[in-house]
């Protein structure tokens, strides 16, 4: 099932502001696995269906060296804070929680807490 980038990093004219990650989705993505982009330690894991700043259910993984990744709008989260995950591990499922108009994965890459274009770090994830 082919997935598409529906919103890119940078200025988002539809929202009228910056978009700090990429959104990946298609009509059939709801409930699909979300995989850890790189190995690391889970530092945030909200699966309670709360708003959480618009992210809804979301996960942050610390990969060391100041690099972290964010996975937002999950229908469910399958990891917990402090857990070590390996690249490719299932960490949750795609959903539409928080500020979302449909099922998709909002994916961010952060360096020292500041969002950067995930494509600048794509080599880290392949």
N, C-alpha and C positions, 0 to 999 in steps of 0.2 A: 504494500500500500504506500504509494509515493506521498511524501509530505512536502509542504511548500513553506517557504518563508513568506509570511503574510505581512509582517512589519519589520523593517530594518532598524538598526541602531542609528540614532541621530534625530534630526528634526522630523517631527511627525505632523504634517499639515492638518490631518484629520482631527487630532487632539489639540493642535495649536501649541505644542511644546516638545521638549526632548523626550525621546524614547530611549531608555538606558539599556536595552538588550535587543534581542531578536525574538519574534513570535513565530512559532512553527505550528502549522495546522493544515487540516483539510476536513472535508465533511465527515470522514469516518475515523477521526483520530481519538475521539473520546474513549477513555479507558485503556488506551495503549500504554505499554511500558515506557517509563522514563529511565534512562540509563545514566550512571555517573560518567561525566566526560573525562575524568581523570581520577586517580586514587587520592584519598585524603581522609580527613576526619569531619564528620557531621558536626557543625557548630550551631545550626538552627534547624528545627524540624517542627513545624506547626501543621497538625492534621485535624484540628478541631472545627474546621469550617468557618472560623472567624474572618474578619475583614483584613486584619494585619497590614494596614497601610495600602490596601488595594490588591495585595498579592494573594489573598485568600490562603489556602493551604500552600506552604512553600518550604523549601529546603535550601540551606547554604552549606557547601562543602569547602573546607579550608584545605588547599593543596600544598601549603607551605610556600615560603619565599614571598609572601604577600599576595599570592594568587588565590582567589576563591571563585566559585561559581554558584549561581542562584537558579533555582528551578521553581517557577511559580504557577499558580492556578490549578494545582494538582487536585484530582478527585479524591485521592488517598495518598498518604505518606507511609512508606514501609520501613523507614529507618528512624533512629533516635539519636539525640544529642550525645556526642562522645563516641559514637560507633565509627569504626574504621571501615571504609568502603574501597573496593577496587574498581578501576576503570572498567566500565561495562556492567557493573552490578545494577540490578533493578532497585531503584530508590523510591519509586512512586508510580502513579498513573495519571495520565493527562485528564484534565477536567476543565471546569469553567467557574471556579470559586473566586471570590473577590471581585475586583473591577475587571470584568470580562464580558464580552458580547457573544462568546461561543467557545467551544472546546479548543484549546491550544496550549502549547508550552511556551511560557515566557522564560527565556534563557539569558542570563547576564554573566559576564566575566568582569571581575573586579580586581584591581591592583591596589593594594593598601587601602581598600575600602571604597575606591573610586571606580565607577563603571567605565569600562573601555570597550571598544568595538570587539565583539567576540571573534570576528574574522582576523583580527591582529594576532590571535592566539590559536588559530585553527590547527597549527602544526602540533600543539600540545595535546590535541584531542584525537588525532588519527593514529 
